[in-house]
Amino acid sequence: MTPTNETKAMDELPLRSTAEFSQDLVEEVNKLGGEWQEEDPNAIGRTMFDLPHSTDDSLTILLPDKNREFVPSQALLRIKSKDGRVYMAVVVAGPFAEPDGLRGDTNLVVTTTVRGGIFMPPYHCRCQVELMGEEINGQLLPPRFRPLPNSPVFSLSSTETEEVLKAAGDIRLGLAAGHDRIEVGIPADKKSVLPRHTGIFGTTGGGKSTTVANLIAEAQRNNFAVIVLDVEGEYTRLNERTTDPVMLAGLEGRGLQPHGVANTSVYHLIGRDTANPDHPDLHSFSLKFYTLSPYALVELAELSEAQDTRFWKAYNLTKTLLRRLEIFPRKAVLNKDEEILINLDEFEVGYPLMTLNHLYDVVLACTATVDKGELPQPVSPDFKNEQTREAIKVLMNEQAATLEKSIPSWRALQGKLGRLRRPNVFDNPQAQALNYSRLIKPGHVSLIDLSDTNSPVINNLVISDILRGVQNRQDEYYQEYEKGSREALPKVMIIIEEAHEFLSEERISAMPFLFEQVARIAKRGRKRWLSLVFVTQLPQHLPRQLFGLINNYILHKINDEQTLGRLQKVISGVDESLWKRMPGLAPGQAVVSLTSMTRPLLTSIDPAPCKLRMID
């Protein structure tokens, strides 16, 4: 090959050393502005172009594989858009690995992988984020625009993440999924959180009991008075440390110690067994019939229209009889008792000193009068002497013409009242009524064990009575607090287990008074430090109106599509990615949405440090 003039000229150039060449290269680079510098050396990735399937408030982030550790699920990222705006976003999907320049499902990649080949192309990561807001003057405001393509993305430190999420609280619940050190908790000193009430929902086995046990232990540690309406007796051993190996292993993994809950008491109805007879502070109690509103009794006993009419007739006759016999008002304190009757609100309480046996005897007498038979022997000790029996006879003769004539309806009412009498939990002289001052003592946990009643009606009457009693006592304390005679209000938390049995959507139209009672407590509780917690595995059975009273949610595994669909309509703030994960949540995982948090978080709930009877 004949050399050209150009190649001859190149061959005649003097040979130069590597050092000389490097020096010349450096000089040339400096003339052009120096070495290439990455625009944002601390950026972990870049925003991608929008595609036809892109959605509002959602972005795709691309990043090298070495930075995948910065984008776990729920990680917070800061996006500095090229137009000068700064956005905050959260990882909702990914990171996913994608090969550079190839689709992950190409034949080359699939075949070599299946055949055990060693072909591994260079790859990058992709994750999906949702915009939380735009940062303006230190505040997170709703975004007006989207970050531009190729904008740098930065990860937040744990401290920054905690500040943005506002997830920490004195009442610890667990750790945010995807983070090792970010605690999720409830502020114990903010009226805007717990007194705005809480719902704990999830299927059986999803971890609700563990969440409730932790909530009780942490609330007690923060000096709350906690009242647990326990229909299964599940929490009656909270005073003991857990012995469950799974719980112990989980506690050890988080550096937590097993322990029992301090200052617990177990209360059970007189004549009913308790799930923990060995508890060191065990008390039996009796219901006082006159503390129950007759309107609540009518609803909870599910009386028919005919039975309802006869109930009120008998109830008013019983009041007349008690007045004639001077049982109430009492002759010795007549003026004082008359004043009580003037101020009596039967939507709150019943007629003073009336017992269930008093009412039952009058119903028996009414039934016998309609049936034209002899008056039966009274069951109430107050009515057994000759004078009182004669007073009943006189009253029946006076009212015979006004009594409804259908004997079966009278007998049906008699039967329902008889079922309430049978357990002998009303007006039992062997036990006192609940002491509400003790129940709302700060730092005290009262476990109301209803596991042996075998009667949803009695359980609901107990719950209704306790709600009324706690509210009234807290109202008294609130008035003292406003007058300056009390330094602070006790913080009270009432946990209602199996809430769907107490308030169900199917019965709410027939139970307006009961729901109004709960709504009244819920509304007043926001000023009076009275918090309600509704726990159920069947949230779809709760009335829609109840969701208007609940502002905080802890949602465990829910796999029923209809239930999820309904919850999505009534619970705001939970993004679509978290709803999609709900059916697959592992036991102990929950989506926590609190009024104190910037956004809901998937949370790994702490193992219970105390003993749960149905688990251990």
C-alpha positions in Angstrom: 0.0 0.0 0.0 1.5 3.3 -1.1 1.6 5.9 1.8 -0.2 9.2 1.2 1.3 12.6 1.8 -0.8 12.9 5.0 0.4 9.7 6.5 4.0 10.6 5.6 3.6 13.9 7.5 2.2 12.1 10.5 5.1 9.7 10.5 7.5 12.6 10.5 6.0 14.1 13.8 8.3 13.7 16.8 7.4 11.0 19.3 6.0 12.3 22.6 5.9 10.7 26.0 2.6 9.8 27.9 3.3 12.5 30.4 3.6 15.1 27.7 0.4 14.0 26.1 -1.4 14.1 29.5 -0.2 17.6 30.1 -1.4 18.8 26.8 -4.8 17.1 27.4 -5.1 18.9 30.8 -4.3 22.2 29.2 -6.9 21.7 26.4 -9.6 20.7 29.0 -8.8 23.8 31.1 -9.2 26.0 28.0 -12.7 24.5 27.5 -13.8 25.2 31.1 -12.3 22.3 33.1 -13.4 18.8 33.8 -17.1 17.8 33.5 -18.9 18.2 36.8 -22.2 16.5 37.5 -24.8 19.2 37.9 -26.1 17.8 41.2 -23.6 15.4 42.6 -25.8 14.5 45.6 -28.8 13.5 43.4 -29.8 9.9 43.6 -31.8 9.9 40.4 -33.8 11.9 37.8 -37.4 12.4 36.9 -38.5 10.6 33.7 -40.5 12.0 30.8 -44.3 11.7 31.1 -45.9 8.9 29.1 -49.5 8.5 27.7 -50.5 6.5 30.8 -49.1 9.0 33.3 -51.5 10.2 35.9 -51.8 13.4 38.0 -49.5 13.6 41.1 -47.6 10.5 40.0 -44.1 10.4 38.6 -41.5 7.9 37.5 -38.0 8.2 38.9 -34.9 6.6 37.3 -31.7 6.0 39.2 -28.6 3.8 39.1 -28.8 0.5 40.9 -26.3 1.6 43.5 -28.9 4.1 44.8 -31.7 1.6 45.3 -31.2 1.7 49.0 -32.4 5.3 49.1 -35.8 4.5 47.7 -37.5 1.8 49.8 -41.3 1.8 50.1 -42.6 5.0 51.7 -39.2 6.8 51.4 -39.5 10.5 51.1 -37.8 12.3 48.2 -37.2 15.9 47.3 -37.4 16.9 43.6 -35.7 20.1 42.5 -37.5 20.9 39.3 -35.5 22.6 36.6 -38.1 25.5 36.7 -36.9 26.3 40.2 -39.8 24.7 42.1 -39.2 22.2 44.8 -41.5 19.2 45.4 -41.8 16.5 48.1 -42.8 13.0 47.0 -43.2 9.6 48.5 -42.2 6.2 47.0 -45.4 4.2 46.4 -44.0 1.4 44.2 -40.6 -0.1 43.5 -37.7 0.1 43.2 -37.8 -2.2 40.1 -34.7 -3.3 38.2 -34.6 -2.7 34.4 -31.8 -3.6 32.0 -30.1 -0.7 30.2 -31.1 -0.6 26.5 -33.2 -3.8 26.7 -36.6 -4.8 27.8 -36.6 -7.1 30.8 -38.7 -9.6 29.0 -36.7 -9.9 25.8 -35.8 -13.4 24.5 -32.1 -12.9 25.2 -32.7 -12.0 28.9 -35.4 -14.6 29.5 -33.6 -17.5 27.8 -30.3 -17.0 29.6 -32.0 -16.6 32.9 -34.1 -19.7 32.6 -31.2 -21.8 31.3 -29.0 -20.7 34.1 -26.8 -18.6 31.9 -24.5 -15.9 33.1 -25.6 -13.0 30.9 -26.3 -10.0 33.1 -26.6 -6.7 31.2 -26.1 -3.4 33.0 -29.3 -2.2 34.6 -30.8 0.7 36.4 -33.8 1.1 38.8 -37.2 2.6 38.4 -39.6 3.6 41.1 -43.0 5.3 41.2 -43.7 8.3 43.4 -46.7 10.4 44.4 -46.3 14.1 44.9 -47.1 15.2 48.5 -46.8 18.9 47.8 -44.7 21.8 46.8 -42.3 23.3 49.3 -42.8 27.0 49.7 -41.2 29.0 52.5 -40.8 25.8 54.6 -44.5 24.8 54.2 -45.8 21.9 52.2 -48.6 23.2 49.9 -50.7 21.4 47.3 -48.7 21.3 44.0 -49.9 23.5 41.1 -47.6 22.0 38.5 -45.5 18.9 37.9 -41.7 18.6 38.1 -40.0 18.9 34.7 -38.3 15.9 33.1 -34.7 15.2 34.1 -35.0 17.1 37.3 -32.6 15.9 40.1 -34.1 13.8 42.9 -32.6 13.8 46.5 -33.3 11.5 49.4 -34.2 12.8 52.8 -32.4 11.8 56.0 -34.3 10.0 58.8 -34.4 13.3 60.8 -35.9 15.2 57.8 -38.3 12.4 57.1 -39.6 12.4 60.7 -40.1 16.2 60.5 -42.0 16.0 57.3 -44.2 13.0 58.2 -45.0 14.1 61.7 -45.4 10.5 62.6 -43.8 10.4 66.0 -45.9 10.4 69.2 -45.7 9.6 72.9 -48.0 6.6 72.4 -45.8 4.4 70.2 -47.5 2.1 67.7 -44.6 0.7 65.7 -42.1 1.5 63.0 -42.9 2.9 59.5 -42.5 0.1 56.9 -39.3 0.7 54.8 -37.6 2.6 57.6 -35.6 1.2 60.5 -35.7 4.1 62.8 -38.9 6.1 62.1 -41.4 5.5 64.9 -45.1 5.9 64.3 -47.1 7.1 67.3 -49.9 9.2 68.6 -49.4 12.5 70.4 -50.7 12.1 73.9 -51.1 15.8 74.6 -53.0 17.0 71.6 -56.8 17.3 71.8 -56.9 17.3 68.0 -55.9 13.7 67.8 -57.3 11.0 70.2 -60.3 13.0 71.4 -61.4 13.0 67.7 -61.8 9.3 68.1 -60.3 6.2 66.4 -61.3 3.1 64.5 -59.2 -0.1 64.5 -60.5 -2.4 61.7 -59.3 -5.6 60.2 -60.0 -9.3 59.6 -59.6 -11.9 62.3 -55.9 -12.7 62.7 -54.8 -9.4 61.2 -53.3 -8.1 64.4 -56.0 -5.9 65.9 -55.6 -7.4 69.4 -51.9 -6.7 69.4 -52.5 -3.1 68.3 -55.1 -2.7 71.1 -52.8 -4.2 73.7 -50.0 -1.8 72.7 -52.4 1.1 72.7 -53.6 0.2 76.2 -50.0 -0.2 77.6 -48.8 3.0 76.0 -51.9 5.1 77.0 -51.5 3.9 80.6 -47.8 4.8 80.5 -48.9 8.3 79.4 -51.3 8.6 82.3 -54.5 8.0 80.5 -57.5 6.4 82.3 -58.3 3.5 80.0 -61.6 1.6 80.0 -61.8 -1.5 77.9 -65.2 -3.0 77.1 -64.0 -6.5 76.5 -66.7 -8.8 75.3 -64.4 -11.8 74.9 -62.2 -11.4 78.0 -59.2 -11.2 75.7 -57.4 -8.5 77.6 -58.0 -9.6 81.2 -54.4 -10.8 81.6 -52.7 -7.6 80.5 -51.2 -7.3 83.9 -48.8 -10.2 83.0 -45.8 -10.1 80.7 -46.2 -12.0 77.4 -44.9 -15.5 77.2 -45.7 -16.0 73.5 -42.4 -16.9 71.7 -43.3 -15.0 68.6 -44.0 -11.8 70.6 -40.8 -12.3 72.6 -38.7 -12.7 69.5 -40.3 -9.6 67.9 -39.8 -7.5 71.0 -36.1 -8.6 71.2 -35.6 -7.7 67.5 -36.8 -4.1 68.3 -34.9 -3.7 71.5 -38.1 -3.7 73.6 -38.8 -5.6 76.8 -41.8 -7.7 77.7 -43.9 -6.3 80.6 -47.3 -6.3 82.1 -49.5 -3.3 82.2 -49.5 -1.5 85.5 -52.5 -0.5 87.6 -55.1 -2.8 86.0 -58.4 -3.9 87.5 -60.9 -6.5 86.1 -64.6 -5.9 86.6 -67.2 -8.6 85.9 -71.0 -8.6 86.4 -72.2 -10.2 89.6 -73.0 -13.9 89.1 -71.0 -14.1 85.9 -67.6 -15.6 85.7 -64.4 -13.8 84.6 -61.8 -14.9 82.1 -59.1 -14.3 84.7 -60.2 -15.3 88.2 -56.6 -15.0 89.4 -56.3 -11.2 88.7 -55.0 -9.5 91.8 -57.6 -6.6 91.6 -60.9 -8.3 90.8 -64.3 -6.7 91.3 -67.9 -7.7 90.7 -70.5 -5.1 89.9 -74.2 -4.8 89.5 -76.2 -2.6 87.1 -78.7 -0.2 88.6 -81.8 -0.3 86.6 -82.8 3.3 87.3 -79.5 4.6 85.8 -80.5 3.3 82.4 -82.6 5.5 80.2 -85.8 3.8 79.4 -85.4 5.0 75.8 -82.1 3.1 75.5 -83.6 0.0 77.1 -86.4 0.0 74.6 -84.0 0.2 71.7 -81.5 -2.3 73.0 -84.1 -4.8 74.0 -85.5 -4.6 70.4 -89.1 -4.3 71.4 -91.8 -4.5 68.7 -94.2 -1.6 68.3 -96.9 -3.4 70.4 -94.4 -4.3 73.1 -93.1 -0.7 73.1 -96.6 0.6 73.7 -97.1 -1.8 76.6 -93.6 -1.1 78.0 -94.3 2.6 78.4 -97.7 2.0 79.9 -96.2 -0.3 82.5 -93.2 2.0 83.1 -95.6 4.9 83.9 -97.7 2.8 86.1 -94.6 1.7 88.0 -93.7 5.4 88.6 -97.2 6.0 89.9 -96.9 3.0 92.2 -93.5 4.0 93.6 -94.8 7.5 94.3 -97.9 6.1 96.2 -95.7 3.7 98.2 -93.3 6.6 99.0 -90.4 4.6 97.6 -89.7 7.7 95.5 -90.1 10.5 96.3 -89.2 9.6 99.8 -91.2 11.2 102.6 -88.2 12.0 104.7 -86.6 14.1 101.9 -89.6 15.0 100.0 -88.6 18.4 98.8 -85.1 17.2 97.7 -86.6 14.3 95.8 -89.3 16.4 94.1 -86.5 18.7 92.9 -84.8 15.7 91.4 -88.0 14.7 89.5 -88.4 18.3 88.2 -84.9 18.1 86.7 -85.1 14.5 85.6 -84.2 13.8 81.9 -85.3 10.3 81.0 -83.2 10.5 77.8 -80.3 10.2 80.2 -81.5 8.1 83.2 -84.6 6.3 84.4 -86.9 7.0 87.3 -85.0 7.2 90.6 -84.8 3.9 92.6 -86.9 2.0 90.2 -85.7 -1.6 89.9 -86.1 -4.1 87.1 -88.2 -6.2 89.5 -90.5 -3.3 90.2 -91.3 -3.0 86.5 -91.5 -6.8 86.0 -94.1 -7.0 88.8 -96.2 -4.3 87.2 -96.1 -6.1 83.8 -97.1 -9.3 85.5 -100.0 -7.5 87.1 -101.1 -5.9 83.8 -101.0 -9.3 82.1 -103.1 -10.9 84.8 -105.6 -8.0 84.7 -106.0 -8.2 80.9 -106.4 -12.0 81.3 -108.9 -11.5 84.1 -106.9 -13.7 86.4 -105.5 -13.4 90.0 -102.6 -11.1 90.5 -99.4 -13.2 90.8 -97.1 -13.1 93.8 -94.6 -10.1 93.3 -90.9 -10.9 92.9 -89.7 -7.6 94.3 -89.0 -7.5 98.0 -90.5 -4.0 98.1 -93.9 -5.3 96.9 -94.3 -8.5 99.0 -96.1 -7.2 102.1 -99.9 -7.0 102.3 -100.0 -3.2 102.0 -98.0 -3.0 98.8 -99.9 -5.9 97.2 -103.1 -4.1 97.9 -101.7 -0.9 96.4 -100.9 -2.8 93.2 -104.4 -4.3 93.1 -106.0 -0.8 93.5 -103.8 0.6 90.7 -104.8 -2.2 88.4 -108.5 -1.8 89.0 -108.1 2.0 88.3 -106.2 1.3 85.0 -107.9 -1.9 83.7 -109.9 0.0 81.1 -106.8 1.7 79.7 -104.7 -1.4 79.3 -104.1 -2.8 75.8 -106.1 -6.0 75.5 -103.7 -8.3 73.5 -102.5 -10.9 76.0 -99.8 -12.3 73.7 -98.1 -8.9 73.5 -98.1 -8.5 77.2 -96.6 -12.0 77.6 -94.0 -11.2 75.0 -92.9 -8.1 76.9 -93.0 -10.2 80.1 -90.6 -12.7 78.5 -88.1 -10.1 77.3 -88.0 -8.5 80.8 -87.7 -12.0 82.3 -84.6 -12.7 80.1 -83.0 -9.5 81.5 -83.9 -10.6 85.1 -82.6 -14.1 84.7 -78.8 -13.4 85.1 -79.6 -11.4 88.3 -77.2 -8.6 87.3 -79.6 -5.8 87.9 -80.0 -4.2 91.4 -78.2 -7.2 93.0 -77.5 -6.2 96.7 -74.4 -8.4 96.7 -72.5 -6.0 94.5 -72.0 -2.3 94.1 -72.5 -0.2 91.0 -69.3 0.9 89.2 -67.4 3.7 90.7 -66.8 6.1 87.8 -64.4 8.3 89.8 -62.1 5.3 90.0 -62.7 4.3 86.4 -61.4 7.6 85.1 -58.5 7.9 87.6 -55.3 8.9 85.6 -53.0 5.9 84.9 -55.7 3.3 85.7 -56.8 0.6 83.3 -60.3 -0.8 83.9 -61.0 -4.1 82.0 -64.8 -4.7 81.9 -65.0 -8.4 81.3 -68.3 -9.3 79.5 -67.2 -12.7 78.3 -69.7 -14.7 80.4 -72.9 -12.8 79.9 -74.0 -14.8 76.8 -76.4 -11.9 76.0 -75.6 -9.2 73.5 -78.5 -7.2 75.0 -77.0 -7.2 78.5 -73.5 -6.4 77.0 -75.0 -3.4 75.1 -76.8 -2.2 78.2 -73.6 -2.3 80.2 -71.8 -0.4 77.4 -74.5 2.2 77.2 -74.5 2.6 81.0 -70.7 3.0 81.2 -70.7 5.5 78.4 -73.3 7.6 80.2 -71.6 7.3 83.6 -68.2 8.2 82.3 -69.5 11.1 80.3 -71.5 12.5 83.3 -68.5 12.2 85.7 -66.2 13.8 83.1 -68.7 16.6 82.6 -68.6 17.3 86.4 -64.8 17.4 86.3 -65.0 19.7 83.3 -67.3 22.2 85.1 -64.8 22.1 88.0 -62.0 22.7 85.6 -63.7 25.7 84.1 -64.4 27.2 87.5 -60.7 26.8 88.4 -61.3 24.3 91.2 -59.6 21.5 89.2 -56.1 21.9 87.8 -56.5 19.5 84.8 -58.9 17.1 83.3 -58.1 13.4 83.3 -57.5 12.0 79.8 -59.9 9.2 79.3 -59.9 6.5 76.6 -62.8 4.1 76.1 -62.1 1.1 73.9 -65.2 -0.7 72.6 -64.5 -4.2 71.3 -66.8 -5.8 68.8 -68.2 -2.4 68.0 -70.5 -3.8 65.3 -72.5 -5.7 67.9 -73.1 -2.4 69.8 -73.8 -0.2 66.8 -74.8 -1.9 63.6 -76.1 -0.3 60.4 -78.9 -2.8 60.2 -80.4 -1.6 63.5 -79.4 2.1 63.5 -82.7 3.2 62.1 -84.5 1.5 65.0 -81.9 2.8 67.5 -81.8 6.6 67.0 -81.5 7.3 70.7 -78.5 5.0 71.2 -76.6 6.5 68.2 -77.4 10.0 69.5 -75.9 9.1 72.8 -72.7 8.0 71.2 -72.6 11.0 68.9 -73.2 13.3 71.9 -70.3 11.7 73.8 -68.1 11.9 70.7 -68.8 15.6 70.2 -68.4 16.6 73.8 -65.3 14.4 74.2 -63.3 16.6 71.9 -63.2 19.4 74.6 -63.3 17.1 77.6 -60.4 14.7 76.8 -62.8 11.8 76.3 -61.6 9.5 73.5 -63.6 6.6 71.9 -61.9 3.7 70.1 -64.1 1.4 68.0 -62.6 -2.0 67.3 -64.2 -4.5 64.8 -63.5 -7.1 62.2 -66.7 -6.2 60.4 -66.5 -2.4 59.7 -69.0 -2.9 56.9 -71.7 -3.4 59.6 -71.0 -0.1 61.3 -73.4 2.7 60.4 -72.2 5.2 57.9 -72.9 8.0 60.4 -70.3 6.6 62.8 -67.5 7.3 60.3 -68.4 11.0 60.6 -67.3 10.8 64.2 -64.0 9.0 63.6 -60.9 10.9 62.4 -58.1 8.4 63.1 -57.8 4.9 61.6 -55.6 1.9 62.1 -56.4 -0.5 59.2 -55.2 -4.1 59.3 -55.7 -6.7 56.6 -59.1 -6.3 54.9 -59.6 -8.6 51.9 -63.3 -8.1 51.2 -63.6 -5.9 48.1 -67.0 -4.5 49.1 -65.7 -3.5 52.5 -62.6 -1.9 51.0 -64.8 0.0 48.5 -67.0 1.3 51.3 -64.1 2.3 53.4 -62.5 4.2 50.5 -65.6 6.3 50.3 -65.6 7.3 53.9 -61.9 7.5 54.8 -60.0 10.3 53.1 -56.3 10.6 52.8 -55.3 7.0 52.1 -53.7 6.8 48.7 -54.6 4.2 46.1 -51.3 2.3 46.5 -52.1 1.6 50.2 -55.6 0.5 49.5 -54.2 -2.0 46.9 -51.9 -3.4 49.6 -54.6 -3.8 52.2 -55.7 -7.4 51.2 -52.1 -8.7 51.4 -51.0 -7.1 54.7 -49.2 -9.5 57.0 -50.3 -10.0 60.6 -49.0 -7.0 62.5 -49.0 -4.6 59.6 -51.4 -1.8 59.4 -52.1 1.4 57.5 -52.1 4.2 60.2 -53.9 7.4 59.4 -53.9 10.0 62.2 -54.9 13.7 62.1 -51.4 14.5 63.4 -49.6 12.9 60.4 -48.8 14.4 57.0 -49.9 11.3 55.2 -51.0 7.7 56.2 -48.2 5.2 56.6 -47.9 1.5 56.3 -46.7 0.6 59.8 -45.2 -2.5 61.3 -47.0 -2.6 64.7 -44.9 -3.4 67.8 -45.4 -6.9 69.3 -47.5 -6.8 72.5 -45.3 -6.7 75.6 -48.2 -8.0 77.7 -50.2 -11.2 77.7 -53.2 -11.7 75.4 -55.5 -14.5 76.6 -56.6 -15.6 73.2 -53.1 -15.8 71.8 -50.8 -17.1 74.5 
